[in-house]
Amino acid sequence: MSAAAAALFLREWRIASRLGGGASIGAVFFLILVSIIPFAVGPDLALLARIGPAILWVAALLATLLGLDRLFDGDSEDGSLDLLVNASLPLEAIVLVKCAAHWTASALPLAILSPLYGLMLGMGAWPLALTALSLVAGTPALTMIGAIGAALTVSLRRGGLLLAALTLPLAIPVLIFGVAAASAASGSAAPFASSFLMLCAFSLGAIALAPFAAAAALRRVRD
């Protein structure tokens, strides 16, 4: 079972990491969002540094969700979803492995790149570190929540907009605590520790519950 899970993880990671996959599109989209917002806000570096954590978190949220519509679509189109549903490996474990591969290839690079992009907003070293740490803790929850939406919309044509409509309201609590944790170094009222622990709780809860919800949705679609 572990060998099958490792092979599936490697397959999904290669698909997400290849040119034109969700990882590259998400990173480019993340860069575009961070680059154009200063043109709208203006050249005030103090203002950009103050709202920088919020900008990075919103950009990371949208970039993370951008490639999630492909999480099960390819399997549905080529018929391999039927094989996954009937595989010896539990479908819940398959969903978890696919989400882990997607997060490693798509969301984790955003957290690693966020300090570099944050320099464009005039952020200091400590706020950049807290922002990257909060993204590492919070993006697993975004990926798992998005997996539920992807499973619900897998049989729909052009289900990306519906996926966003389903997922974004559920991602708001993660966004709130993520911005609070990232803004702690800039004088935010919320301390870093409590917001960071809430992010960890959201991610752990999503990892525990979302695979069952997504697997149930996939079984419903295939019936």
HELIX and SHEET records of a PDB file:
HELIX    1   1 SER A    2  SER A   17  1                                  16    
HELIX    2   2 GLY A   22  VAL A   41  1                                  20    
HELIX    3   3 LEU A   45  LEU A   66  1                                  22    
HELIX    4   4 LEU A   68  ARG A   70  5                                   3    
HELIX    5   5 ASP A   73  ASP A   78  1                                   6    
HELIX    6   6 SER A   80  VAL A   85  1                                   6    
HELIX    7   7 LEU A   91  HIS A  102  1                                  12    
HELIX    8   8 TRP A  103  ALA A  107  3                                   5    
HELIX    9   9 LEU A  108  GLY A  118  1                                  11    
HELIX   10  10 LEU A  119  LEU A  121  5                                   3    
HELIX   11  11 ALA A  125  LEU A  152  1                                  28    
HELIX   12  12 GLY A  160  ALA A  182  1                                  23    
HELIX   13  13 ALA A  184  SER A  186  5                                   3    
HELIX   14  14 PHE A  192  ARG A  222  1                                  31    
END                                                                             
